[in-house]
Amino acid sequence: MTLTLHDTLHREKRVFTPRDPNRVTLYVCGPTVYDYAHIGNARPPVVFDVLVRLLRRTYGADKVVYARNVTDVDDKINQKAAREGVPIGEVTARYEAAYLADMAQLNVSPPDIAPHVTDHMDAIVAQIQAIIDHGCAYAAEGHVLFDVSSYETYGRLSGRNLDDMIAGARVEVAPYKKNAHDFVLWKPSKPDEPSWPSPWGAGRPGWHIECSAMIEQTLGLPIDIHGGGIDLVFPHHENEIAQGVCAHGHAHSADAHQEYARYWMHNGFLTVDAEKMSKSVGNVLLLHDLVQTMPGEVVRWALLSAHYRQPLDWNQTLLDQSRKNLDRLYGVLRDADAALVGFDMATLEEAEMELAENALDPVLDALEDDLNTPAAVAQLFGLGNALRELLNDAEADINDVAMARWSLSEAARLLGVLTLSSGEWFEGGDATLKAEVESLLAQRAAARAAKDWPEADRIRDRLNALNVVVMDGPDGASWRVKG
């Protein structure tokens, strides 16, 4: 199947054709590092991580260049540093490290490039100057503003009409603005705020110009895919296009947007218990807290449970079901690994490995259909069921079991799940806990054999206190940490 992606600009699914198949470029707006990310912030990196995995499989791992920026210049960063009485760099370093650690918990692969705003000031200043030189921006009272009336197709990405936007404007028009919707490219810094030199005075960049400049400097124009949350379509991405196009003198070209990004992708909103996340409601869920209380793969599975363009409601039922789904698949892998002890995959013939590879096609077809992760998950369960049937068949060929196990793992790798051993999954990865639980299970087995029920009950209570679920089977007891 051919990869198709829903392009926000064209409002339809389009066959993906990279500008250069030997260098496929993708840019996703990354974190502003002033606090821990909330669960809604985690949806874009997880969604686009799946896309990157798919692109690397299709074009080659060394043919895809993925950039995700870090915004380390921002009013909220300044405010946080001022409240804590620490340098701004201390705040940004702390929360960038936390963000990366949390992303690792979700199996989000690091980007190839992670441009920081503070490292690209020269490029930002140069792009602003280019926009001025092409008559699409103006300097006023230490500010530089983009003149939205100079770009004829402004509003095309978001579907907004400029005349309607101006007529319905409720913003207070600063005296130095020509139009209400003109937006800041450069502004003076306040006392004690970070600032950088520029032809218009010491100051710092506006938010939108940062991404435009970093994209051009790190990836070159046009890029193949630009991704982010639906909340960024307007004004952030709309303004990015205007800046990137006008910096090169294409303000009056009807197809100028193609000179900036060839495909635009946006993931849908995330709600919590059917409500919008809000500090006033008190339902903001921090990813940093979630991954302390549940496996990161549960969070990732939940984030991929709905199609990326659709809304996703975050609730306990979703998390419980995600844990059960992963338990089921890890259980199949556990039993397959037990059956395959001592098996050497190198003994499989080329034709057998080709069959195992072909078994991935339904999962790939689903992902190539605009990243249809719910359909891909359904196909993943199909592979798990096929493996389970082989394990239940006493006459099944061990080579078939090995092939089916490989297919399931490879398909899961595309989704970024089933990355742990079954032991790590069910036992929580805590060696001390594992030793204590296994000792208790041995004591429990002895107590039950001796019909010492009070002792067995005592051990059961201790296991419950350790947050452990015991599963008795014909071959003895297994266990896992409660989700």
Secondary structure, DSSP 4 states (H G I P E B T S, - for coil): ---EEEETTTTEEEE---S-TTSEEEEE---BTTSPPBHHHHHHHHHHHHHHHHHHHHH-GGGEEEEE-BB---HHHHHHHHHHTS-HHHHHHHHHHHHHHHHHHTTPPPPSB--BGGG-HHHHHHHHHHHHHTTSEEEETTEEEE-GGG-TTTTTTTT--HHHHHHT--SPPPTT-SSTT-EEEEEEPPTTS--B--TT-SEEE-HHHHHHHHHHHHT-SSEEEEEEEGGGIIIIIHHHHHHHHHTTT-TT-TTGGGGTEEEEEEE--EEETTEE--TTTT-PPBHHHHHHHS-HHHHHHHHTSS-TTS-EEE-HHHHHHHHHHHHHHHHHHHHHHHHTTT--GGGS-HHHHHHHHHTTHHHHHHHHBT--HHHHHHHHHHHHHHHHHHHH-TT--HHHHHHHHHHHHHHHHHHT---S-HHHHHHTT-HHHHHHHHHHHHHHHHHHHTT-HHHHHHHHHHHHHTTEEEEEETTEEEEEE--
